[in-house]
Amino acid sequence: MMRFLLLFSRQGKLRLQKWFTPVTEREKKKVIREMTLMVLAHPPRSCNFLHWRDLKIVYKRYASLYFCCGLEDQDNELLTLEVLHRYVELLDKYFGNVCELDIIFNFEKAYFILDEFLMGGEILETSKTAVGIAMEEAETLQEVTHTHTHSHLSVTHLPKYVNMFLLFSQQTMEEYMSKPTY
């Protein structure tokens, strides 16, 4: 099982982090610092596998970003390289040739794609098409929610579950607003 996934720049700036096991904030900072120093110090044309503490570290550089994973001892390094590559493919499909600025300014979408792809350090969905459909549905829901809450337009053309979500959101907000404050 994957323990963590980090994305950082060539300058050592953290761009995305996902922890699949509970880790204290202090330990996270220490791991991030050690990973960036260790990976950035590694010669460019050398192996993408390292040993650190009781973990295997697998990393891959794509343009100006390093994708770095911490694995348990029994995990397959080559499969993890494929997982990293699939995540980059998913980001490319969504952003159209993803770059560091896409991650910086749309980090919530990068996290959403990652959450659709991996769960608990394991592959959840292998299909790029299925992840793409989930992204499209989420964007449609976000646009409709935004439109509905700001202009009160009719949304009868949407699927039933979306209308139910919007109705529930509106009722919950009205209930919240109608409660007295003490």
C-alpha positions in Angstrom: 0.0 0.0 0.0 1.1 3.5 -0.8 1.8 5.6 2.3 2.0 9.0 0.7 2.2 10.8 -2.7 4.0 14.1 -3.0 4.4 16.5 -5.9 7.1 19.0 -5.7 8.9 21.3 -8.1 12.6 21.3 -9.1 13.1 24.1 -6.6 11.7 21.9 -3.8 8.3 23.7 -3.5 5.5 21.3 -2.4 2.6 21.4 -4.9 0.4 18.5 -3.7 0.5 16.0 -0.9 -1.7 13.0 -0.1 -1.2 10.9 3.0 -2.8 7.4 3.0 -1.8 6.6 6.6 -2.2 8.7 9.7 0.9 10.9 10.2 1.4 13.9 12.6 1.9 17.3 11.1 5.4 17.4 12.5 6.3 14.1 10.9 4.7 15.2 7.6 7.0 18.2 7.5 10.0 16.1 8.2 9.1 13.5 5.5 8.5 16.3 3.0 11.8 18.0 3.7 13.7 14.7 3.6 12.0 13.5 0.4 12.6 16.7 -1.5 16.3 16.8 -0.5 16.9 13.2 -1.2 15.1 13.1 -4.6 16.5 16.4 -5.8 20.0 15.4 -4.9 19.7 12.1 -6.8 21.5 12.2 -10.2 19.1 12.7 -13.1 20.0 9.6 -15.1 19.9 7.1 -12.2 17.4 4.7 -10.9 14.0 6.1 -9.7 13.9 3.8 -6.7 15.3 4.6 -3.3 15.3 3.1 0.2 14.5 5.3 3.1 13.8 4.2 6.6 11.5 1.2 6.2 10.0 2.4 2.9 10.7 2.1 -0.8 10.6 5.5 -2.5 9.5 5.6 -6.1 9.7 8.9 -8.0 9.4 10.2 -11.5 10.1 13.6 -13.0 7.6 15.0 -15.5 8.7 18.5 -16.8 9.3 20.6 -13.8 7.4 18.4 -11.3 8.6 15.4 -9.3 5.9 12.8 -8.4 7.1 10.8 -5.4 5.6 7.9 -3.5 6.4 6.1 -0.3 5.6 2.4 -0.4 5.6 -0.5 2.0 8.3 -3.1 1.5 6.1 -5.7 -0.2 4.8 -3.3 -2.9 5.8 -3.4 -6.5 8.0 -0.4 -7.6 7.3 -0.9 -11.3 3.5 -0.9 -10.7 3.9 2.3 -8.8 5.7 3.9 -11.7 2.7 2.9 -13.8 0.4 4.5 -11.2 2.3 7.7 -11.3 2.3 7.7 -15.1 -1.5 7.1 -15.1 -2.0 10.0 -12.8 0.0 12.2 -15.1 -2.1 10.9 -18.0 -5.3 11.8 -16.2 -4.0 15.3 -15.4 -3.0 15.7 -19.0 -6.4 14.6 -20.2 -8.1 17.1 -18.0 -5.8 20.1 -18.3 -4.5 19.4 -21.8 -0.7 18.9 -21.3 -0.6 19.6 -17.6 2.1 22.0 -16.2 3.1 23.1 -12.7 0.8 26.2 -12.9 -2.2 24.0 -13.6 -1.5 22.2 -10.3 -0.9 25.5 -8.4 -4.0 27.3 -9.6 -6.3 24.3 -9.8 -5.1 22.2 -6.9 -8.6 21.2 -5.9 -9.2 19.6 -9.3 -5.8 17.8 -9.1 -6.9 16.4 -5.7 -10.3 15.4 -7.1 -8.7 13.5 -9.9 -6.3 11.8 -7.5 -9.3 10.9 -5.2 -11.2 9.4 -8.2 -8.1 7.4 -9.1 -6.6 6.3 -5.7 -8.3 5.5 -2.4 -6.5 4.5 0.7 -3.2 4.1 -1.2 -4.7 1.6 -3.6 -5.9 2.0 -7.2 -9.7 2.7 -7.2 -10.3 3.2 -10.9 -8.0 2.2 -13.7 -10.1 3.6 -16.5 -9.2 7.1 -17.8 -12.6 7.4 -19.3 -14.4 6.6 -16.0 -12.3 9.2 -14.2 -13.0 11.7 -17.0 -16.7 11.1 -16.7 -16.6 11.7 -12.9 -14.7 15.0 -13.5 -17.3 16.1 -16.1 -20.2 15.2 -13.7 -18.6 17.1 -10.9 -18.1 20.1 -13.0 -21.7 20.0 -14.3 -22.9 19.7 -10.7 -20.6 22.6 -9.6 -21.8 24.8 -12.5 -25.5 24.0 -11.8 -25.1 24.6 -8.1 -23.4 27.9 -8.8 -26.0 28.9 -11.3 -28.9 27.7 -9.1 -27.7 29.5 -6.0 -27.0 32.8 -7.8 -29.8 33.2 -10.3 -32.6 30.8 -9.2 -32.9 29.3 -12.7 -35.0 26.2 -13.3 -32.9 23.0 -13.3 -35.6 20.6 -14.4 -33.4 19.3 -17.3 -30.9 17.7 -14.9 -30.9 14.2 -13.6 -33.1 13.5 -10.5 -30.2 13.0 -8.1 -28.8 16.5 -9.0 -32.2 18.1 -8.4 -32.5 16.3 -5.1 -29.0 17.5 -4.1 -29.9 21.1 -5.0 -33.2 20.8 -3.1 -31.5 19.4 -0.1 -28.8 22.1 -0.2 -31.4 24.8 -0.4 -33.5 23.3 2.4 -30.5 22.8 4.6 -29.4 26.4 4.0 -32.9 27.8 4.8 -33.1 25.7 8.0 -29.7 27.0 9.0 -30.6 30.6 8.3 -33.9 30.3 10.2 -32.4 29.0 13.4 -32.1 31.7 16.2 -28.6 32.6 17.3 -28.0 32.9 21.0 
